[in-house]
């Protein structure tokens, strides 16, 4: 399914399909993890993001709504909050 198709599905429909559980997905690299109360894309482009310095590997904590991002190029770990919209 394309990203456009996935994000065009109404939230209510996804809530019904998943019994109100969030859909955690990847496939499309993003710079920050965003959450719209049903969809959470946690692909930080560890191998595919165009800018090598921005490539990251994420570890998501859904209880705290935070994540750790490991930057391979700098060999650093940073804690971030998941952005809600």
Buried (B, 14 or more C-beta within 10 A) or exposed (E): EEEEEBEEBEEEEBBEEEEEEBBEBBEEBBEEBBBBEBBBBBBBBBEEBEEEEBBBBBEBEEEEBBBBBBBEEEEEEEEEEBEEE
